[in-house]
Amino acid sequence: QVQLVESGGGLVQPGGSLRLSCAASGSIFSIYAMGWYRQAPGTERELVASITSGGRTYYADSVKGRFTISRDNAKNTVYLQMNSLKPEDTAVYYCNARPRVFSWGQGTQVTVSL
């Protein structure tokens, strides 16, 4: 059973940056495409970025050009570099496989506000 632990969230002003990390237990991490998802209050969880085992990336239109997803298979970790953050990026951010196959972790809160 793979467990996912997200970290790196926080409070940042508009235009600022954060780097999220997701550490996965288990040696099978490297075979999965991984994604970052987010859920704002009152909304459904949405996929914002994903990366295949070979490094091919996908971004939602709302974050394209501002967010960068990457992975380090040796460390069983996937990252999300978020630049030029906007208030509408405020949400709890989660990682999981794409499509989702693992239990959700606790997520990490990102708040973009003055």
Secondary structure, 3 states (H helix, E strand, C coil): CCCEEEECCEEECCCCCEEEEEEECCCCHHHCCEEEEEECCCCCCEEEEEECCCCCEEECCCCCCCEEEEEEHHHCEEEEEECCCCHHHCEEEEEEECCCCCCCCCCEEEEECC
